[in-house]
Amino acid sequence: MASPAMPPVPTLVEIIAAKRDGAPGNPADVARLVAALMSGELADYQMAAWLMAVFFRGLSDPETVAMTEAMLRSGRVLDLSRVRGLKVDKHSTGGVGDKVSVTLAPLVAACGVPVPMVCGRGLGHTGGTVDKLEAIPGFRAQLDAAEFAAIVERVGCCMIGQTAEIAPADKRIYALRDVTATVESIPLIVASILSKKLAEGIDALVLDVKVGRGAFMKEVSAARTLAKALVRVGSRAGKKVVALLTDMEAPLGVAVGNAIETAEALDVLAGGGPPDLVACTLALGAEMLVLGGKAGGVGAARALLAQAIASGRAARVAEQMIEAQGGDPRVVADRRRLAVAEEELVIEAARDGYVDRVDALAIGLAAVAMGAGRSRADQPVDHGVGIYVEKKPGDAVRASEPLARLRVRSGAAALPIAERVREAFAIADTAPPLRPLVLDRIDDRSSTAAPGSG
C-alpha cells in the first residue's frame, strides 16, 4: 500500500502570503522564516512584509513560542548549569526613574537566588539600566559569556548589556520593526523580550509591565494584554513567569538621570530610598524569591528581603558585583563618589495647593534633552545630569517651595528644559486620589489562553 503523499513544503513567499491572508499559522513556518533571514535566504524587505502581516493578523501562542525560540537559538544560549539553584531574572518594559534593577539584582542574590541579568540601554524617554551602571567609575557592562557565568557563580548576580552573542536575530528583526511601524505588535514584543531573557539560561522570570504616561503602554487594558501574553508564552517555553502591572503616571522615586538614579538605588540597599521605589523593589523581589524556591509566599519573601537589607548582606553583594565588573565598590557606601553635574536649577511652585499630576513622559523627555538619555541608539549619554522630582502626586506644596531640582552643566543653556519640567507639574486645590503602585498580578493561572490567529 502506498504511503500517503507528504504535503508540499511552502516557499518563503507562500508563508508570507498565508499570514497576509489570515490562513491558519504554522509554528514551523515561523521558525523557518527567522532562520532564512539569518542565512541570507530571506531578504530584509521580505521579512518586513511578513512583520506587517503579523501586525494586522497576529500570531498564535504556538507561533509566538516558535519565533521566540528561533530568535534565542540564533545566538548563544548561556550555560549556567554550574550555578546552583533556580536562576531568576526580572525584566521591566521601561519607565521614567525606573532604577529597580540596580537594587534588585544584589538584593535577591543576597537572599540566595542567583540573578543573571542582561540589561538594556536607554532609548527615548525611558532610561536604561546599563547607562545607570556605567555611571559607576570603571564599571564594565560588556562582558563575554564565560565571564558573565563565572561572576554569577561566584557573586550570585551579574548585570551586563546585550552582546552580539545573545539573540542576534532579535536585534536584526527589531531594526526592521523600528522602521516599518510594527513595534507595537504584542506577539512581536513578546518574542523580542523573551528571546533575550531566555537566552540568559534562566529558570524563571518576573516581569514589571509599566503602565501610564511614562510607559510604553499607556492604558491598563493594553498592559494587561501584554502581560498575559508574556506569561502564557514564557510558560509554554518551559519557564516560571509572573508579571506585575505597576504604575508609571509619575516618575518612580525622586531621581531621573543616571548617576543620581544609581545613587538612589544604592540608598535602598542602605535601608533608605523613596517609599514608592522601595515598595516596587520589594514587590518584584518577593515574586523572585518565591519563584526561586526561597520563600513559600510573598509575606515570607518580603521578610527575607528586609533582613538582607538590615544586615548589610545586600550592600555587600552589590560591592562584590561592582568590583567583579571592574567598578569602584566604594560607591555603595559613599554615593558621593558618583559624579553629578554641579550647577543646579530649582523649579518652584507658583502657588499653594496639592500636586495633582507629575507628567512622567514630560520629565523623561526633559531628561533626554539635558543629555541624560538618547533619541538614537548611537548617541552617548551624560551620566552626571538629571532631575530630582521633589514633589509627587498628592503632596501638599506651598508657593515658592521646590517642585524639582535640575543638575545641569550650564544653567543658562538649560532654561528651556527647566520650563518643560515646570509644565510637567499641575497643582490643584485638593489632593487627587492616589493610584496604587501595583495595579495587577498575572501568573500562569490568571493568564487565560488566547485564541489562535489566522
N, C-alpha and C positions, 0 to 999 in steps of 0.2 A: 504493500500500500504506500503510495507516495506521501511524503511528509508535506504538511501544509506550507504554502509559499510564505516566506517572510515578507512583511510589508516593506516597501521601498524606503530607503533612508532619504529623508528630505534634504534638499540643498539648503545652504545658508539663507539664500534669498527666500525660499519657501518658508523657512522658520520665521523670518521677519514678516512675511505676508500673513502667515497664520495668526501671529499676535496682532497685527494690524486689523484683521478681520474678526477678531474675537473668538477664534477657534479654541477648543479645549487645550490647555497648556501641557507641555511635556517637560518634566524636570531635566531629562537627559538633553533635550534641545538647548535649554538654558546653559547648562554646563558646557555644551559643545560650542556655543557662541563665545563664551568667555575664553575658552582655550584657543579658539580660532583667532580671536583678537590678539592674544599674546603671541601666537605663532606667526602672525602676519597674513594668515589666510583670509581674515575678515578685515576690511578697511574701516578706518575711523568713521567715515561717513555712513557706512552700513550699520555700525553699532549705534551711531547717533539716531538713525531711523528706527531701530528697534527700541531704543530708550524712549523715544517719543511715543511709540505704540504702547509701551508699558505705562507711560504717564497717563494715557487715556483708558487702557484696557486693564491695567493692574497685573499682579502676579498672584497665583495661589500660594498658600503656605509651602507646599512641596517645591514649587518653582523657586520661591524665595530662599528656602533652605539650600537648594541646588546652587543658586547663584552665590550665596554666602560661602558655601564650601569650595566652590570653584575659585572664588577670589582668594580665599585664605590659602588654598593649595597652590596658587600661582607663585607663591614665595615660600619662605621658610616658616614652618610651624615650630616655635621654640620648644626645646626639650627641657622641661623642669622636673623630670622624673626623680632626680636626686634630691629635690626639695621635699621634705616630709610634710605631710598634712594636706588638707584641701586648699588649693590656691584660689583666692578670691580677689577680683578686681572691682572697681567702681568706674562707671562712665557717666559723665554729665553731658546733656545736649547743649550746654553753654549758656552763660548768662553774664550779667554785669556785676563785678565784685565777687565772682564765684571762685574762691581760693580754697575750697574744701579739700581738694585732693592733697594739697601740701600738708595739711594737718592729718588727713585720714590715713594715708599710707603708713607712716610710722606709728600712729596710734593703734591701728588694728594689728599691725605686726607685733607691737609690744604686748598684745593680748594672745599671741601665739598663732595667728592666722597669716600665712605668707601672702604678700601683696606684690605681684608683678604688674607694673603699670606702664603702659605705653601711652604717652600724653601727646596733646596737640599744641600747636602754636595758635595765638590769637589771629582772627581774621574778621574784619568788620567790627561791629560794636562789642562783640564778646571777647573777653580776654582768653589767653592760653596759658596752661599750666607750665609749659616749657619756658615761656618768657618770664614767668614769675620765679622759677627755679634758677634761671640764668642771671637773675639779679644778685644771687649769692656769689661772691668773688670766687672764681676758679671752678664753679660747678660745671660738670660735663654731662650734658643730656644725650649726646650722641655716642653710644657705646655699641660694640658688636654683641652678637647674640651670646657668645661664650662668657663675656664679662658680665652681661646682664644676669645670666643664670647664676654665675658664681656669687654675685652680690646678693641676690635673693636668697640663696642658700646660706650665706654667711651672716647677713644682717637681718633678713626677714622681709625686706622690701627693696625695690629699686624703681626709679622713675626715669624713663627715657623718652625721647622723641621717636616718631615713626622713622624707620630706616628703609632703604631700598629692598631689604630682605623681607619685609613684612607686607604681605598683600599688595604686591605691585599692580595687580590688575585693578584693584580698587582705586589706586591713585590715577591710573590712566582713564578709567571709566568716570571717575568724579570730574576730571578735567573736561570731559565731553559733556557731562551733565551741566557743568557750570556755564558753558557757552551755548547750550541748547534749551535753556529754560526748563529743565527737567529735574532740578534739585529737589523740588517739593514732593516728589512721588514717595509715598510712605514705604512701599516694598523696597524701593531703591535705597532709601535712608536706612532701613533695617539691615539690608545686606551689607551696606557700607560700614555701618557701626560694628556689626557682629563679626564681619570678616577680619577686621583689625584686632578686635578683642579676643576672639577665639584663637588667633594665631599666637597669642602670648602663652599658650599652654595652660590656661586656667581651667578650674573645675566649676566655678560659679561666678556670677556677675550680678552686681547691684546697679541699677540704672536710676539716675536722677534726671527725670524728664521735666525740664523747666517750662513754666507756662506764665505768660503775661507780657507786658510791653517790652521788657528787656530780653525776651526769649525768642527762639526761632518759632515756637508755637505760641500764638497769641491767645487762643481760646482753649478752655479746659477740655471741650469735647474733642478737638483735634489732638491735643496732647494725650488724652486717654486712648484714642485710637492708635496713636504711635506706640504708646507704652504697651498696650495689649499685643500689638503685632511683634514688638521686640521680645516680649516674654514668650509668646507662642513659638516663634521661630527659634529663639535660643533654646527653649525646652526641647523642640523637635531635633535640634542639633546635639542633644545629649547633655546639656548643661543645666545647672540650677540657676534660675533667673528670677529676680524680684525687681519691680520698678516702683519708685515713689514719684508722684507728681508734686513738685514744690513751686512755691510762688516766686515770680520774678517780675512783679509790677514795679517794685522799688529795688535798688541795688541791694545785694546781700552783704551784710556787715557795714562797716564805715568806709574802708579804704577801697579805692578804684584806681589801679595802676599796677606796677609790677613789684618794685622793692617794697612799697608800702603795704601791698596785699600780702606779700611773703612775711613781712614783719607781723601783720595781724594774724595770719595763720599760725605763726610760731607763738603768738600770745596765747592762743587756745591751749597749746601744749604746756604752757606755764600756768594754766589754771585761770586765765583771763579770757579776753575776747568779747566781742559784741554778742548779746543774747541770741539774736537770730542766727548768727554764724555758728555758735555753739550748738544750738538746737538742731540745725541742719546736719552738722557733723555727727552728732550723737545718733540722730535718726538713721542716717545711712550706715554709720559704723555698727550699730546694733544689728541691722539686717545682715551685714557682712559676717559678724561673729556667729550669728545663727546658722547661716549657710555654711560657714567654715567648721561647724560642729563644736564650737567652744561654749555655746550657751543654748539652753533649751527654749528660750524665749527672749523677747526684746527687753523685758524688765531686767533679767539677769545679765543680759549683754550690756545694758547701759551701766550697771553697777561695775562690771569689769572695765569698761572704758574710763569711768570716773576714777577708779582705783589706779589705772595705768597713768593717768594724768597726775593724780595727787602724789603718787610715789616717785614721780620723776622718770619712770621707765620709758614713757612715750618720748620725752625730750631726749633721753639717751639714745634711743633708736634713731631719732632724727639726726643727731650728731654723727652717729656711726654711718648712716646712709650718705649724708652730705660729704663726710670725709672720704668714704669709699669711692665717691664720684668726683673727687678732686676739689671739692669746695671747702670753704673755711667753716669748720664746725662751731666756731665761737659765736657765730651769728645766732645760734639757738638761744644762748643765754644773754647775749648782748646784741639786741636787734639794731642798735645804733651803728653797727658795722655795715649795715645795708645803706648804700649811698643814695641819698634823696636830694632832689633839687632844692637849692637854698632859698630862692625867692618865694614869697607867699602872697597870694591874693585872697581876701576874705569877702565872701558873699553874705550880706546882712539882710535880715528880714525887714520888709518895708513897714510892717505893722504888727500889732499883737494878734494872736489867734492860735489856730492849730494847723499843723501841717496836714493838708488834705491829700496831697499827691507829691511823690518824687518820681519823675518820669525816668525809669531805668534806661530806656533807649536814648533819651537826650543826654543823660550822663555818660553813657557808653560812647556815644558819638563825640562828645566833648573830649573825652579821654583820648580817643583816636586823633582828634585834631591837635591835641597837645603833643602827640608823638608817642603816647603810651601803647597805642595799637597800630594796626596796619590795614590799609584798604586793598593792598596787593600782597600776594604771598611772598614776593621777593624783597619787601621793604624791611629795613631794620626798625627796631623799637628803641625808645629812650626809657631805660629801666627806672630812672630817677624821678620822672614827673608823675603826677597823679592828683586825685581829688579825694578829699575827706568829706564824706556826707555826714555833717554833724547832727542833722535833724532828720528823723524818719517819720512816715505817716502816723498820725495820732499824737505826736509830741506837741506839747504846748510851747509857744515861742513868743518872745516879746520883741518889739521894734528895736532894730539895731543889733539884735542877737545874731551870732554867726549861724548861717544855714549850711555853708560849705567853706572849705579852705582848699585852695589850689596851690600845689607845689610846682613851680614853673622855672624855666631857665631865664625868661625875660618877662617881667611884669607888663611892660608896655605892649609887647607882641601878643600877650595872652588876653588882653582886654576883650576882644570879640568872643573868645571862648568863655570868659567869665560871664558875659551876658547870656550866652547859651545855657550855662549852668543855672543862672538866676531864673531863667524861664522854665527850667525843669521843676521848680517848686511852685506849688499852689497852696495858699493859706486861706483857711475858711474860719468862720466864727465858731463853729462847733467841730468837735473831733469826729473823724469818719469812723464807720465800723471797721474793725481790724480784720484783715484776711488771715485765715490760718496759714501757717508755713507749709504744712503737708496737706495737700488737697485730696490725695487719694493714694491707695496702695494697690498694686496689681501683682498677683502671683499666678502660677500655672492653674490654680483652681478658679480664680476670678476672671481669667482671660479665656473667653469662650472662643470656640473655633470659628474661623472666618469662612464664608463661602468661597469656593474656588472661583477664580476668574475665568473668563472665556479665553 
